[in-house]
Amino acid sequence: MSSDLDLLIDFYQWEKQRLLLEIEENKRDQDYLAVHHMHDELRYVQNELDCLLELRNANHRKIQRLKRNIDSYTEEDSSGYFKPQIDQYKRELEELNKKRPIAPEETQILDEALFSLVNEEIEGFTVYFDLKKQAYIDVVKIETGQIRLTLAEGTSQGGFGFLKEYMFKDEPKLILDGSSKSLVALLNVDRYKNVLPIKETISRIVIGSKYWLGLDDTIFLKLKP
């Protein structure tokens, strides 16, 4: 049975293929303005897809980088000069492919916590980005019925202004709280209690923050008492 994460990945992969086909069609029609707009849409979809794929496999970006390096060096290596480097990339890629990607049931832990929160069965939960609790997201339901995400540091260093400026500039709902030096987002819950948009936002924040802060791959969730 497909998980919510797999369904989201399938959707964005389908959307990517649709945009690529439309770009080619507009090129044939010489509609270059439409091509330009389609490329903007494609960049957005690719970014969303990369975030979801990295949520499923934390080594996704590394794997893609190694594949690009292998293809690039192989294309240029008519003399065999780059063979040692290519072999090294292939060994690294083989090791990464051996690592276990995240299992579908593990992503359901976040689903269950979100459903419990939306249905007011719990007060909230915290997603810690590493075992040292250096950074985390607090997730609670406030009086207006919205879900509030608060991205904070356990060290209280307040470095999230840079995160907002460079990593999350395309996340308009994520704003910097000057008093707490944390990033805050308020997300609406529709009448169908669909938690997928909230889950996707949490995923993007976790992946972007861990990449920027250089934290390890361990993530754990703790319910609020």
Backbone torsions as a table, in degrees:
resi	resn	phi	psi	omega
1	MET	NA	133.1	-177.7
2	SER	-73.3	141.4	175.0
3	SER	-84.1	168.9	175.8
4	ASP	-58.6	-37.4	-179.5
5	LEU	-63.6	-43.6	179.0
6	ASP	-63.1	-38.9	179.6
7	LEU	-65.7	-39.5	177.5
8	LEU	-65.3	-41.9	179.2
9	ILE	-63.0	-43.6	178.4
10	ASP	-59.6	-42.7	-178.9
11	PHE	-61.5	-48.6	-177.3
12	TYR	-69.9	-31.7	175.5
13	GLN	-66.7	-40.6	176.1
14	TRP	-63.6	-43.5	-179.5
15	GLU	-63.3	-37.9	177.7
16	LYS	-62.3	-45.8	179.6
17	GLN	-64.2	-38.4	178.1
18	ARG	-61.5	-43.9	-179.6
19	LEU	-66.0	-40.4	178.5
20	LEU	-61.4	-41.1	178.6
21	LEU	-66.0	-40.7	179.6
22	GLU	-67.4	-35.9	177.3
23	ILE	-61.7	-45.7	179.5
24	GLU	-63.7	-39.2	179.3
25	GLU	-65.5	-42.1	178.7
26	ASN	-68.2	-31.6	175.4
27	LYS	-64.2	-42.6	179.0
28	ARG	-63.6	-34.3	179.3
29	ASP	-84.2	-1.4	-178.8
30	GLN	59.1	32.7	176.5
31	ASP	-95.0	79.2	-171.1
32	TYR	-74.9	-22.6	174.8
33	LEU	-67.2	-42.7	177.2
34	ALA	-64.5	-37.8	177.4
35	VAL	-60.2	-42.9	179.7
36	HIS	-60.6	-46.9	-179.9
37	HIS	-65.8	-37.5	178.9
38	MET	-65.3	-36.3	177.5
39	HIS	-65.0	-37.0	176.3
40	ASP	-62.7	-44.4	178.2
41	GLU	-63.1	-40.5	-178.4
42	LEU	-63.5	-40.2	178.6
43	ARG	-62.2	-41.2	179.0
44	TYR	-63.7	-48.0	-178.4
45	VAL	-62.7	-41.1	180.0
46	GLN	-64.4	-38.5	178.2
47	ASN	-64.5	-44.4	177.8
48	GLU	-61.9	-42.9	-179.1
49	LEU	-64.3	-43.2	178.5
50	ASP	-60.6	-41.0	178.8
51	CYS	-61.5	-44.3	-179.7
52	LEU	-68.0	-40.6	178.8
53	LEU	-66.5	-33.8	178.1
54	GLU	-73.5	-28.6	174.7
55	LEU	-65.8	-38.7	179.0
56	ARG	-74.0	-34.9	179.8
57	ASN	-141.7	109.7	-175.1
58	ALA	-60.9	-18.1	-178.5
59	ASN	-96.1	11.8	-175.0
60	HIS	-55.3	-50.0	-176.8
61	ARG	-64.8	-39.4	178.4
62	LYS	-63.3	-42.1	179.2
63	ILE	-62.2	-44.9	179.7
64	GLN	-64.6	-38.8	179.5
65	ARG	-64.2	-43.5	179.6
66	LEU	-64.4	-39.5	177.9
67	LYS	-62.6	-42.0	178.3
68	ARG	-64.1	-41.0	179.9
69	ASN	-64.1	-41.7	179.8
70	ILE	-63.2	-46.3	-179.9
71	ASP	-63.3	-43.2	-176.9
72	SER	-65.6	-48.1	-178.5
73	TYR	-68.4	-36.8	-179.8
74	THR	-64.7	-39.0	-179.8
75	GLU	-63.2	-36.3	-175.5
76	GLU	-91.7	-12.1	-169.6
77	ASP	-93.4	70.3	177.7
78	SER	-75.6	-24.4	-176.3
79	SER	-96.4	-10.1	-177.2
80	GLY	86.6	6.9	-176.6
81	TYR	-64.1	-35.8	-176.4
82	PHE	-93.0	8.2	-176.3
83	LYS	-57.0	-43.6	178.0
84	PRO	-59.0	-40.2	179.7
85	GLN	-68.6	-41.1	178.4
86	ILE	-62.1	-43.6	179.0
87	ASP	-61.9	-38.4	178.3
88	GLN	-63.3	-45.4	177.6
89	TYR	-60.4	-40.2	-179.7
90	LYS	-65.7	-38.3	178.1
91	ARG	-65.4	-42.5	178.4
92	GLU	-62.8	-41.5	179.7
93	LEU	-64.4	-41.1	179.2
94	GLU	-62.4	-40.8	179.4
95	GLU	-66.1	-41.9	179.2
96	LEU	-65.7	-37.5	-179.6
97	ASN	-69.1	-19.7	178.2
98	LYS	-77.8	-22.1	-177.1
99	LYS	-71.0	143.5	-176.3
100	ARG	-75.2	122.9	173.7
101	PRO	-71.1	167.1	-179.4
102	ILE	-64.1	134.9	-179.1
103	ALA	-80.8	149.0	-178.5
104	PRO	-55.8	-36.9	-178.2
105	GLU	-67.1	-23.9	178.4
106	GLU	-70.6	-35.0	178.1
107	THR	-70.7	-20.7	179.8
108	GLN	-71.3	-19.4	177.2
109	ILE	-60.5	-44.2	177.4
110	LEU	-67.0	-40.5	177.7
111	ASP	-56.6	-48.9	-177.1
112	GLU	-63.3	-39.9	179.3
113	ALA	-65.3	-41.4	179.4
114	LEU	-66.0	-43.4	178.5
115	PHE	-62.3	-41.1	179.2
116	SER	-64.4	-37.8	179.5
117	LEU	-68.7	-46.5	-179.6
118	VAL	-60.7	-36.7	-179.9
119	ASN	-87.8	8.3	176.3
120	GLU	59.1	35.6	175.8
121	GLU	-88.5	-20.3	175.9
122	ILE	-134.7	161.6	179.9
123	GLU	-79.4	-26.8	-178.9
124	GLY	161.1	-172.6	177.3
125	PHE	-155.7	166.7	-179.9
126	THR	-125.3	132.6	174.5
127	VAL	-104.2	112.1	178.7
128	TYR	-90.8	139.3	-174.9
129	PHE	-85.1	-17.2	177.5
130	ASP	-158.7	170.5	-175.3
131	LEU	-67.1	-24.5	179.6
132	LYS	-82.7	-3.1	178.9
133	LYS	57.7	39.9	-179.1
134	GLN	-71.6	-28.1	178.1
135	ALA	-148.9	151.8	-175.9
136	TYR	-161.7	164.1	172.5
137	ILE	-116.1	124.5	170.7
138	ASP	-91.4	131.4	-178.5
139	VAL	-123.4	116.8	-179.7
140	VAL	-137.9	160.5	173.8
141	LYS	-102.3	125.5	-175.9
142	ILE	-98.3	177.4	-172.7
143	GLU	-60.5	-29.8	-179.1
144	THR	-74.4	-6.4	-177.0
145	GLY	91.1	-4.6	178.8
146	GLN	-81.2	159.3	174.3
147	ILE	-97.7	125.6	179.7
148	ARG	-105.0	124.2	174.7
149	LEU	-103.5	129.5	177.6
150	THR	-123.9	113.4	178.5
151	LEU	-93.0	117.8	-174.2
152	ALA	-138.7	167.5	178.1
153	GLU	-111.5	135.2	175.8
154	GLY	-68.5	-21.2	-179.3
155	THR	-87.3	-9.1	-179.3
156	SER	56.6	35.6	179.6
157	GLN	-81.0	-19.6	176.1
158	GLY	64.2	43.5	-179.0
159	GLY	-93.5	15.2	-172.4
160	PHE	-81.7	-9.0	173.4
161	GLY	-61.3	-39.5	177.0
162	PHE	-67.6	-37.6	178.5
163	LEU	-61.0	-45.2	-179.9
164	LYS	-63.5	-41.6	-175.2
165	GLU	-71.7	-39.1	-171.6
166	TYR	-107.6	-32.5	-175.6
167	MET	-101.3	-33.8	-173.8
168	PHE	-119.6	30.2	-179.7
169	LYS	-66.7	-20.7	178.3
170	ASP	-95.8	12.0	176.5
171	GLU	-108.0	84.3	-173.9
172	PRO	-62.5	-27.8	-178.0
173	LYS	-76.9	-15.3	-178.9
174	LEU	-93.0	110.3	-175.6
175	ILE	-119.0	154.6	-179.3
176	LEU	-86.2	124.8	175.4
177	ASP	-90.5	108.0	-174.9
178	GLY	-62.5	-32.4	-176.9
179	SER	-73.0	-42.4	-178.4
180	SER	-97.0	-8.5	-177.4
181	LYS	57.6	32.4	177.3
182	SER	-116.3	167.5	176.5
183	LEU	-101.9	133.4	-174.8
184	VAL	-127.3	140.5	175.0
185	ALA	-134.8	138.2	174.7
186	LEU	-110.9	121.9	-175.6
187	LEU	-118.7	134.1	179.7
188	ASN	-80.8	149.7	174.7
189	VAL	-111.1	122.7	-178.0
190	ASP	-75.6	173.3	-174.7
191	ARG	-67.4	-17.2	177.9
192	TYR	-89.1	-0.2	-179.9
193	LYS	56.8	44.1	178.6
194	ASN	-78.1	115.6	-176.2
195	VAL	-96.1	-3.1	-176.3
196	LEU	-59.8	-44.5	178.0
197	PRO	-61.2	-35.2	178.3
198	ILE	-69.0	-43.4	178.9
199	LYS	-61.5	-41.0	-179.8
200	GLU	-65.6	-40.3	178.1
201	THR	-64.1	-44.5	177.3
202	ILE	-59.3	-42.7	-179.4
203	SER	-60.7	-45.6	-179.8
204	ARG	-62.7	-41.0	-178.9
205	ILE	-66.4	-44.0	-179.9
206	VAL	-61.2	-49.0	-176.6
207	ILE	-64.6	-47.3	-179.6
208	GLY	-63.5	-40.9	-177.9
209	SER	-68.3	-44.6	-179.5
210	LYS	-63.3	-39.0	178.2
211	TYR	-63.7	-46.2	-176.9
212	TRP	-68.4	-40.9	-176.2
213	LEU	-85.2	-9.3	177.4
214	GLY	68.2	37.5	-178.4
215	LEU	-88.6	162.7	-178.3
216	ASP	-75.0	-175.3	-171.2
217	ASP	-85.2	-5.4	-175.4
218	THR	-76.4	125.4	175.8
219	ILE	-128.7	135.7	174.6
220	PHE	-141.7	155.2	-174.2
221	LEU	-116.6	136.6	179.4
222	LYS	-129.3	125.4	178.0
223	LEU	-74.2	146.4	176.0
224	LYS	-78.0	141.6	-178.1
225	PRO	-67.2	NA	NA
